[in-house]
Amino acid sequence: MKKTRTALAAAAASLLASSALAGEVRIMWYSDGVEGEVIQDLLNRFMKDNPDIKVTLDNVAYKVIQEQLPIQLESGQGPDIARVTNLKELAQHWLDLRPIVADAKYWDDNFGAQADWMRPDGSDAISGFMTQLTLTGGFANKTLFEQAGVAMPGEKATWDDWIKASAEVMKSQKTAAAFAIDRSGHRISGPNVSYGANYIGADGKPAKVDDGTKAFGKRLVDWTAEGLMLKETWVSAAGSTYRAAADDFINAQIPFYYSGSWQVANLSTKIGDSFDWVAIGSPCGSAGCSGLKGGAALVAVKYTKNPADVAKVMDYLASEAVVKEFSERTLFLPAHKAVVEKGGLNWVTKDKNVGPALDTFVKASNETLPAADALPAWKWGTAYYGALVTRISQVMAGEMSLDEAWGKIDQDIADKVAQAK
């Protein structure tokens, strides 16, 4: 295993090593939709105005960000800037930009609400900024529901209500399954909290799996066994590997899909006028109707050889005008305080489904529960999410029972905590 990790680290390092020459900045970037094209356009403008700095955008798969970047960082290497979602656990590798950005107060005023999500506990470091805020939530194929003559559940409908209605659509329209949730422990954490789950113990360390997590986890396993949840989404990969079910929704193979606000642009681009779709927020459990906030951040990596150039690039990308344009063109919810407060975002879309969908997510962002709101800034979130998806997938595949899985999840997380000491 050690040999494999070493080989991966060497390969990754050779592919995307930090720039050594002054004036060169490399950004490791992944895309859910069109944001790679938009950021490249914005960077081209920056380089035109700053000809002494060459910025290279390395577009990679999200899997590279999740699996290879941490290996690079542990070996003291990596890109100069990276777009990441694992914000807190890797925070020791981010560069503190506070001494070198043009105006630290600007960063505090506009990005301070999420600053703790990406810096070590107790630090006032400026590590980067959120390229967008996200919220987990569901989407429904309105056309399939109408063709099936099935009414979509209304506000405050439960997960059971949505699965029952989607199952009727599946039967009528002969879809592959009633619904799918992305293969991700993060994605099922909002539903878990909606059933009363709280991952964080009184001492701030991971709590053992509680009845809330078990309540939704059992539902997910049962729905999969009954053929209602698209089984391939979760059993076609191993470990904590991420797998989205967006294409299954886009291809009308499922009438209900649970993912998040970052899919809006992707769905709009790929579905076009093939069918009408709506965002529905998060179905309710016994404790509430909570999604999970989060998002991707652009962070500076402390192993960079060119911190001053990195700061210039970050100042530019974090500027109010650039954040506003990036949000409008990518259809992402902005995380810049002034941009949000001033409003007037002109979403760049002709798709009638997009505006209402974004409005639904904005409304749902006010319905998240405290146990969900605490997770983005919690150090052990990624460890918890990884254990959940790994073990629940094994139950779906018939490799172990749910009771065995709960015990192994607790042990997996305890091992992560012990390794970090």
C-alpha positions as CSV (number, residue, x, y, z in Angstrom):
1,M,0.0,0.0,0.0
2,K,2.8,2.4,0.9
3,K,4.5,1.6,-2.4
4,T,1.2,2.4,-4.3
5,R,0.8,5.7,-2.5
6,T,4.4,6.7,-3.2
7,A,4.0,5.9,-6.9
8,L,0.8,7.9,-7.0
9,A,2.4,10.8,-5.3
10,A,5.3,10.8,-7.7
11,A,3.0,10.7,-10.7
12,A,0.8,13.4,-9.4
13,A,3.7,15.6,-8.5
14,S,5.2,15.3,-11.9
15,L,1.9,16.2,-13.5
16,L,0.9,19.2,-11.4
17,A,3.9,20.3,-9.4
18,S,4.1,23.9,-8.0
19,S,5.6,26.4,-10.4
20,A,9.3,27.1,-9.9
21,L,9.7,30.0,-12.2
22,A,8.8,33.5,-11.1
23,G,5.7,34.8,-12.8
24,E,4.1,31.4,-13.2
25,V,1.0,30.3,-11.3
26,R,-0.7,27.0,-11.8
27,I,-4.3,26.4,-10.7
28,M,-5.7,22.9,-10.2
29,W,-9.4,23.2,-11.2
30,Y,-12.3,20.9,-11.6
31,S,-15.7,21.7,-13.1
32,D,-19.3,20.6,-12.5
33,G,-20.5,22.5,-15.5
34,V,-19.3,25.5,-17.5
35,E,-17.2,27.2,-14.8
36,G,-13.9,26.0,-16.3
37,E,-14.6,27.9,-19.5
38,V,-15.7,31.0,-17.5
39,I,-12.7,31.1,-15.2
40,Q,-10.3,30.6,-18.2
41,D,-11.9,33.6,-19.9
42,L,-11.5,35.7,-16.7
43,L,-7.9,34.6,-16.3
44,N,-7.1,35.5,-19.9
45,R,-8.2,39.1,-19.1
46,F,-6.0,39.1,-16.0
47,M,-3.0,37.9,-18.0
48,K,-3.6,40.6,-20.6
49,D,-3.5,43.3,-17.9
50,N,-0.6,41.5,-16.1
51,P,1.7,40.3,-18.8
52,D,4.4,39.4,-16.2
53,I,2.3,36.7,-14.7
54,K,1.4,33.5,-16.7
55,V,-1.5,31.6,-15.2
56,T,-2.0,27.9,-16.2
57,L,-5.4,26.4,-15.6
58,D,-5.1,22.6,-15.1
59,N,-8.6,21.2,-15.6
60,V,-8.8,17.8,-13.8
61,A,-11.5,15.4,-12.8
62,Y,-13.0,15.9,-9.3
63,K,-11.6,12.5,-8.4
64,V,-8.1,14.0,-8.8
65,I,-8.9,16.8,-6.4
66,Q,-10.3,14.3,-3.9
67,E,-7.7,11.5,-4.2
68,Q,-4.4,12.8,-5.7
69,L,-4.2,16.4,-4.4
70,P,-4.0,15.3,-0.7
71,I,-1.1,13.0,-1.6
72,Q,0.7,15.8,-3.3
73,L,0.1,18.1,-0.3
74,E,1.3,15.5,2.2
75,S,4.6,15.4,0.3
76,G,5.0,19.2,0.4
77,Q,4.1,19.7,-3.3
78,G,1.0,20.7,-5.3
79,P,-0.3,23.5,-7.5
80,D,-0.1,27.1,-6.5
81,I,-3.8,27.5,-6.2
82,A,-6.5,24.8,-6.1
83,R,-10.3,24.6,-6.2
84,V,-11.3,22.2,-3.5
85,T,-14.2,21.0,-1.4
86,N,-12.2,19.3,1.3
87,L,-11.6,22.6,3.0
88,K,-11.0,22.0,6.7
89,E,-9.2,18.7,6.9
90,L,-6.5,20.0,4.5
91,A,-6.3,23.5,6.1
92,Q,-2.8,23.0,7.3
93,H,-1.6,23.1,3.7
94,W,-3.2,26.4,2.7
95,L,-1.1,29.6,2.5
96,D,-2.1,32.5,4.8
97,L,-2.7,35.3,2.3
98,R,-3.4,37.9,5.1
99,P,0.1,39.5,4.9
100,I,0.3,39.7,1.1
101,V,-3.2,40.5,-0.3
102,A,-3.8,44.1,-1.2
103,D,-6.6,44.7,1.4
104,A,-7.1,42.1,4.1
105,K,-10.1,44.0,5.5
106,Y,-11.8,43.6,2.1
107,W,-11.4,39.8,2.4
108,D,-12.7,39.8,6.0
109,D,-15.7,42.0,5.2
110,N,-16.8,39.9,2.2
111,F,-15.7,36.4,2.9
112,G,-15.4,36.3,6.7
113,A,-18.6,34.3,7.1
114,Q,-17.0,31.2,5.6
115,A,-13.3,31.9,6.5
116,D,-13.4,29.3,9.3
117,W,-14.4,26.6,6.9
118,M,-11.0,26.6,5.3
119,R,-8.5,27.6,8.1
120,P,-7.1,25.8,11.1
121,D,-9.2,26.1,14.3
122,G,-8.3,29.3,16.2
123,S,-6.5,30.9,13.2
124,D,-7.3,34.2,11.5
125,A,-5.6,33.2,8.3
126,I,-7.0,34.2,4.9
127,S,-6.8,30.9,3.0
128,G,-8.9,31.7,0.0
129,F,-12.6,32.3,-0.8
130,M,-15.7,30.3,-1.8
131,T,-16.2,30.3,-5.5
132,Q,-19.8,29.5,-4.8
133,L,-22.1,28.6,-1.9
134,T,-23.9,25.3,-2.4
135,L,-26.9,23.6,-0.8
136,T,-27.9,20.0,-1.3
137,G,-31.4,19.5,-2.6
138,G,-33.6,17.6,-5.0
139,F,-34.7,17.9,-8.6
140,A,-37.8,16.5,-10.2
141,N,-38.5,15.7,-13.8
142,K,-41.8,17.7,-14.1
143,T,-42.6,16.3,-17.5
144,L,-42.4,12.7,-16.3
145,F,-44.6,13.4,-13.4
146,E,-47.2,15.1,-15.7
147,Q,-47.1,12.2,-18.2
148,A,-47.6,9.8,-15.4
149,G,-50.5,11.8,-13.9
150,V,-48.8,11.9,-10.6
151,A,-48.9,15.1,-8.5
152,M,-45.5,16.2,-7.2
153,P,-45.5,16.3,-3.4
154,G,-45.8,19.8,-2.0
155,E,-43.9,21.8,0.6
156,K,-43.0,20.0,3.8
157,A,-43.4,16.6,2.0
158,T,-41.3,13.9,3.6
159,W,-38.7,11.6,2.0
160,D,-41.3,8.8,2.2
161,D,-43.8,11.0,0.3
162,W,-41.3,11.8,-2.5
163,I,-40.2,8.2,-2.9
164,K,-43.7,6.9,-3.0
165,A,-44.7,9.5,-5.7
166,S,-41.5,8.8,-7.7
167,A,-42.2,5.1,-7.5
168,E,-45.6,5.7,-9.2
169,V,-43.9,7.6,-11.9
170,M,-41.2,4.9,-12.3
171,K,-44.0,2.3,-12.7
172,S,-46.0,4.4,-15.2
173,Q,-43.1,5.7,-17.3
174,K,-40.9,2.5,-17.0
175,T,-37.8,4.4,-15.8
176,A,-34.8,2.6,-14.5
177,A,-35.5,3.6,-10.9
178,A,-37.6,6.0,-8.9
179,F,-34.7,8.1,-7.7
180,A,-31.0,8.4,-7.1
181,I,-28.7,10.2,-4.6
182,D,-25.1,11.0,-5.5
183,R,-22.7,8.5,-4.1
184,S,-21.4,10.7,-1.4
185,G,-21.5,10.8,2.4
186,H,-21.9,14.5,2.2
187,R,-25.0,14.2,0.1
188,I,-26.8,12.0,2.6
189,S,-25.9,14.1,5.6
190,G,-28.6,16.6,5.1
191,P,-31.2,13.9,5.0
192,N,-29.6,12.2,8.1
193,V,-29.8,15.5,10.0
194,S,-33.4,15.8,8.9
195,Y,-34.1,12.6,10.8
196,G,-32.3,14.0,13.9
197,A,-28.6,13.0,13.3
198,N,-25.8,14.9,15.0
199,Y,-22.3,13.9,14.1
200,I,-20.5,16.2,16.5
201,G,-20.0,15.0,20.1
202,A,-19.9,17.3,23.2
203,D,-16.1,17.4,23.0
204,G,-16.1,18.4,19.4
205,K,-14.9,15.0,18.3
206,P,-17.0,12.6,16.1
207,A,-20.0,11.1,17.9
208,K,-21.0,7.5,17.3
209,V,-23.6,6.8,14.7
210,D,-26.9,7.8,16.2
211,D,-30.6,7.0,15.6
212,G,-31.0,9.8,13.1
213,T,-28.3,8.5,10.8
214,K,-29.6,5.0,11.2
215,A,-33.2,6.1,10.4
216,F,-32.3,7.5,6.9
217,G,-29.5,5.0,6.3
218,K,-32.0,2.1,6.7
219,R,-34.4,3.8,4.4
220,L,-31.7,4.2,1.7
221,V,-30.7,0.6,1.9
222,D,-34.3,-0.6,1.9
223,W,-35.2,1.6,-1.1
224,T,-32.2,0.2,-3.0
225,A,-33.1,-3.4,-2.2
226,E,-36.6,-2.7,-3.5
227,G,-35.3,-1.3,-6.8
228,L,-36.4,2.2,-6.1
229,M,-33.0,3.7,-5.6
230,L,-30.7,3.4,-8.6
231,K,-28.4,0.7,-7.2
232,E,-25.5,1.2,-9.7
233,T,-24.9,4.7,-8.4
234,W,-23.6,3.4,-5.1
235,V,-22.4,-0.1,-5.8
236,S,-20.4,0.5,-9.0
237,A,-17.6,2.1,-7.1
238,A,-15.5,1.2,-4.0
239,G,-14.4,3.0,-0.9
240,S,-15.4,6.6,-0.7
241,T,-15.2,7.3,-4.4
242,Y,-17.6,9.9,-5.5
243,R,-20.2,9.2,-8.2
244,A,-22.9,11.6,-9.4
245,A,-26.2,10.5,-10.8
246,A,-26.7,13.6,-12.8
247,D,-26.5,11.8,-16.2
248,D,-29.2,9.4,-15.1
249,F,-31.5,12.3,-14.4
250,I,-30.5,14.1,-17.6
251,N,-31.3,11.0,-19.6
252,A,-34.7,10.8,-17.9
253,Q,-33.9,7.4,-16.3
254,I,-35.1,8.7,-12.9
255,P,-37.9,11.1,-12.1
256,F,-36.3,12.3,-8.8
257,Y,-32.6,13.2,-8.2
258,Y,-31.0,14.4,-5.0
259,S,-27.8,16.4,-5.4
260,G,-27.4,20.1,-5.0
261,S,-27.5,23.7,-6.3
262,W,-24.2,23.2,-8.3
263,Q,-26.1,21.0,-10.7
264,V,-28.4,23.8,-12.0
265,A,-26.1,24.9,-14.8
266,N,-25.2,21.4,-15.7
267,L,-28.9,20.3,-16.0
268,S,-29.7,23.5,-17.9
269,T,-26.9,22.9,-20.4
270,K,-27.5,19.2,-21.0
271,I,-31.3,18.9,-20.7
272,G,-32.0,21.9,-22.8
273,D,-35.7,21.7,-23.9
274,S,-35.9,17.9,-23.7
275,F,-38.1,18.1,-20.6
276,D,-39.2,20.5,-17.8
277,W,-37.5,20.1,-14.4
278,V,-37.8,21.8,-11.1
279,A,-35.8,22.1,-7.9
280,I,-37.7,21.0,-4.8
281,G,-35.5,21.8,-1.9
282,S,-34.9,19.0,0.7
283,P,-37.7,16.6,1.7
284,C,-38.4,16.4,5.4
285,G,-37.6,13.8,8.0
286,S,-38.8,13.6,11.6
287,A,-36.6,16.6,12.7
288,G,-36.8,19.0,9.8
289,C,-36.3,19.6,6.1
290,S,-32.6,20.3,6.0
291,G,-30.1,20.4,3.2
292,L,-26.3,20.8,3.8
293,K,-24.5,24.0,2.9
294,G,-21.0,23.9,1.5
295,G,-19.3,24.7,-1.7
296,A,-16.0,24.9,-3.4
297,A,-13.2,27.2,-2.4
298,L,-10.3,28.5,-4.3
299,V,-7.3,28.3,-1.9
300,A,-3.7,29.2,-2.1
301,V,-1.2,26.4,-1.4
302,K,1.6,27.2,1.0
303,Y,4.2,25.2,-1.0
304,T,4.1,27.8,-3.8
305,K,7.4,29.3,-4.9
306,N,5.6,32.5,-6.0
307,P,3.4,33.7,-3.1
308,A,3.3,37.4,-4.3
309,D,2.1,36.4,-7.8
310,V,-0.5,34.0,-6.2
311,A,-1.8,36.9,-4.1
312,K,-2.3,39.0,-7.2
313,V,-4.2,36.3,-8.9
314,M,-6.3,35.7,-5.8
315,D,-7.0,39.4,-5.3
316,Y,-8.3,39.6,-8.9
317,L,-10.5,36.5,-8.8
318,A,-11.9,37.6,-5.4
319,S,-12.8,41.2,-6.6
320,E,-16.4,42.1,-6.5
321,A,-16.8,42.6,-10.2
322,V,-15.2,39.3,-11.0
323,V,-17.2,37.3,-8.4
324,K,-20.4,38.9,-9.7
325,E,-19.7,38.0,-13.3
326,F,-18.5,34.5,-12.4
327,S,-21.7,33.9,-10.5
328,E,-23.9,35.2,-13.2
329,R,-22.3,33.1,-16.0
330,T,-21.9,29.9,-14.0
331,L,-25.3,30.1,-12.3
332,F,-23.7,29.6,-8.9
333,L,-24.9,31.2,-5.7
334,P,-22.3,33.8,-4.7
335,A,-20.5,33.8,-1.4
336,H,-19.4,37.5,-1.6
337,K,-21.2,39.6,1.0
338,A,-21.4,42.8,-1.0
339,V,-22.5,40.9,-4.2
340,V,-25.3,39.2,-2.2
341,E,-26.4,42.3,-0.4
342,K,-26.5,44.5,-3.6
343,G,-28.4,41.8,-5.5
344,G,-29.4,42.5,-9.1
345,L,-27.6,39.4,-10.4
346,N,-28.4,38.9,-14.1
347,W,-28.3,35.2,-14.5
348,V,-27.0,34.4,-18.0
349,T,-29.6,31.9,-19.2
350,K,-32.5,31.6,-21.5
351,D,-33.7,28.5,-19.7
352,K,-37.1,29.1,-18.0
353,N,-36.3,26.4,-15.4
354,V,-33.1,28.0,-14.0
355,G,-34.4,31.2,-12.3
356,P,-37.1,29.4,-10.2
357,A,-34.6,26.6,-9.4
358,L,-32.1,29.1,-8.0
359,D,-34.9,30.9,-6.1
360,T,-35.9,27.5,-4.5
361,F,-32.3,26.9,-3.3
362,V,-32.1,30.4,-1.9
363,K,-35.3,29.8,0.1
364,A,-34.2,26.4,1.2
365,S,-30.9,27.8,2.5
366,N,-33.0,29.4,5.3
367,E,-34.4,26.0,6.4
368,T,-31.2,24.2,7.3
369,L,-30.9,22.8,10.8
370,P,-28.1,23.8,13.3
371,A,-26.6,20.3,13.2
372,A,-26.1,20.7,9.4
373,D,-24.8,24.2,9.7
374,A,-22.0,23.1,12.0
375,L,-20.6,20.6,9.6
376,P,-18.8,22.8,6.9
377,A,-16.3,24.1,9.6
378,W,-15.9,20.8,11.4
379,K,-12.5,19.1,11.0
380,W,-13.9,15.6,11.0
381,G,-16.7,16.0,8.4
382,T,-14.8,14.4,5.5
383,A,-13.8,11.4,7.7
384,Y,-17.5,10.9,8.7
385,Y,-18.7,11.3,5.1
386,G,-16.1,8.8,3.8
387,A,-17.0,6.1,6.4
388,L,-20.7,6.5,5.7
389,V,-20.5,6.1,1.9
390,T,-18.0,3.2,2.1
391,R,-19.9,1.1,4.6
392,I,-23.5,1.8,3.4
393,S,-22.4,0.9,-0.2
394,Q,-21.1,-2.4,1.1
395,V,-24.5,-3.1,2.7
396,M,-26.2,-2.3,-0.6
397,A,-23.8,-4.7,-2.3
398,G,-24.7,-7.5,0.2
399,E,-21.2,-7.6,1.8
400,M,-22.4,-6.9,5.3
401,S,-25.5,-6.2,7.4
402,L,-26.5,-2.7,8.5
403,D,-25.7,-3.5,12.1
404,E,-22.2,-4.5,11.1
405,A,-21.9,-1.3,9.0
406,W,-22.8,1.0,12.0
407,G,-20.0,-0.6,14.0
408,K,-17.5,-0.3,11.2
409,I,-18.4,3.3,10.5
410,D,-17.6,4.1,14.2
411,Q,-14.3,2.3,14.0
412,D,-13.3,3.8,10.6
413,I,-13.9,7.3,12.1
414,A,-12.0,6.5,15.3
415,D,-9.1,5.2,13.2
416,K,-9.0,8.5,11.3
417,V,-8.9,10.5,14.6
418,A,-6.2,8.3,15.9
419,Q,-4.1,8.6,12.8
420,A,-4.3,12.4,13.0
421,K,-2.7,12.5,16.5
